[in-house]
Amino acid sequence: MKIVISAMVLALTTLGAAAQEPALIPRPLKMEQKEGRFDFKSSPRIVADPVFKPAAGLLGEYLRLPAGTGAASAGSIVIVRGKENGYQLKIEQNRIVLSARQLADALDGVNTLRQLYLLNGSDLHLPAMHITDSARFGYRGMHLDVSRHFYPVEFIYKFIDLMALYKFNTFHWHLTDGAGWRLEINKYPELTKTAAWRTHNYCMDWWANGRQYLPEGNANAYGGYYTQEQAKAVVAYAAKRGITVIPEIEMPGHSEEVLAVYPHLSCTGKPYENSEFCLGNDSTFTFLEDVLQEVMAIFPSRYIHIGGDEASKKAWKNCPKCQQRIKKEGLKDEEELQSYGVRRMEKFLVGKKRKLLGWDEILEGGLAPEATVMSWRGEKGGITAAEAGHDVIMTPGGYCYFDSYQADPATEPPAIGGFLPLSKVYSYNPVPAELHAAKAHHVLGAQANIWTEYMPTTYQVEYMAFPRMLALAEVLWTPLQLKNWDDFKTRLQAHYPLLQKKNVNYYRPSYQLQIKTDIRPQTGSALITFDSEQYRPLICYTLDGSTPTAASAQYAGPFEIKGSAKIKAAIFRDTAMQGQPASLPLDFHKALGKKVTYNEPYYKGYAAQNEATLVNGYRGSLTYGDGQWQGFLNKGLDVTIDLEQATPLNSLSVGFMQLTGPGVYMPPAVEVYTSNDGQQFTLAQKIDNDVPPTHNKLIFKDFVFDLKGASARYIRVKAKTQKGFIFTDEIIVY
Ligand code: NAG
């Protein structure tokens, strides 16, 4: 009897396992499970059509199987030419057939098979299935800054290998920047003899301590560079895996290191004074063309990235040569001077059958005729360029900057700022809603950027890249309608052990809970949803602000509540709370959903929910980029709320945040006025700020006004800026 039961259990588990789809990331277009399984035990041969020989070789390496061309026998893995887009993979009882139209697609199929194999752990078989798959975007990129910190070439291999596993096809190698030049250039040896070495190891220390370069071999020198041989080997290694390497050589800004060793290329002629090349000087162009000439001999990519970001243009204003150039070329100003430089480089590159790629600043002063734009300051540059018929690659800071924090900064190693949790990366759609559908094809894809000011080790780079890279992989590959956050999280569970096996350091999903509310002012109710990075967490909550315990109500899915509540929720393991509870005061306050008139405009880049933001019942969270915090510049906040009728008042509170890094400060004071006719306002109270501008950690403050005894139809709230931005949410009236 006992034996029968365990046999039944076994049968059930096997069945259950068979019904489960494989945890592939990115999720393929179509997967169908079939009867039977393919066995690797007999050491099957991999046999490919001659055009797919490299794919067969690679698969052989991955699966440790013999590979070649020639005739297939029973039990073989064959790679054949197909007619359809993408690749088709048929895993059957006695064979595996991978078909593809071209090598790049066959390599994608190889990586699917490799992932299935790795996900299966030590099991030497794969369940039968048919996969039909192709990518949503043709450009699937990862960027890595090797200037701010230098990483050994072995790490570049590892990074590329992991990119391939998740079907990325472009590696953007940020090889030069002020913190160090990283590529051997034969004609200009000082670039690697001096400009690749600096006084301090940690970039931010170097930055804070005078930013000096040292000769190679100096006992205190930190740095390094890749030889041309090494770079060529990286290109070949990547190409074999279906990955194109795009080199970036920064110009005209971010070039302090070059000007330190070749000061005649700077406007003042002196080292350590400027970060921009002098564009009035023809030697600059000779230098850049010489460098690019050697770069092109190493990198066969169609695109060459010329940087173009954040040139201050200040030195050009006072430089007789630059001014002379402006005059002679009939340019309007320094912006057009930058554009002149970019066009000149483009002409050079086009002459060598290459294409120019640059950060979105290359739009300023007019875009070069055939340039492709990388949109990093939001999506605006990308939209403008695409509308004008240029190709674009989306890398907006809010979704693609993997140097941002992944969780509450208090719980994370130091990073540059920002907040980009896994779920936000996953939510990204590289085709902006505002873009005219007829121009959408100009969005070639997207890319995450890893700027490494705060990443002294490869260990840290991996931590910032994983698992966010997996979320981006799916953004770039899987059709929108198949994307599903919960399903992704489920599959992600299987990739943690895989990353461990590959010795990758990754960020562990946090216990931070997000409370989402869908408020319906008409019915005075709200739909509450909890979300976290954890997989199927046990969530317990209260609605009265008390700290939940394992005995509190258990979350079983979105639920509705009526009226105001103080939601507090946490994740539990058995009876133990994990991390800190999340709380959200939900306010069915008197101003909820009422009309707000802006006497001063909000900043369009941080519009949040536009006119609804300040009285929508949601409070801004830890980051000003969450779509709830509204930003104000210049004259600051000045809004009038219409309560629709004279209303007895009790209190008003309005929230602000301060985060000095990106220039977000408290207002010096907040004033509240009331009125019954919307014309004559009387000051009810003014509250001064007590957070000093030197407080450089993230801090929130509610300014709370006592309005007892007052009655009004209109309430006006004013708060000036002190410097930079103010960010506001929410105005709560009782
Ligand atoms: C920008 C800079 C980059 C820096 C990064 C940090 C671009 C195109 N330029 O200020 O040099 O490392 O952000 O997030 O991103």
Boltz pocket constraint, residues with backbone or C-beta under 6 A from the ligand:
constraints:
  - pocket:
      binder: B
      contacts: [[A, 309], [A, 310], [A, 359], [A, 376], [A, 401], [A, 403], [A, 416], [A, 451], [A, 452], [A, 453]]
      max_distance: 6.0
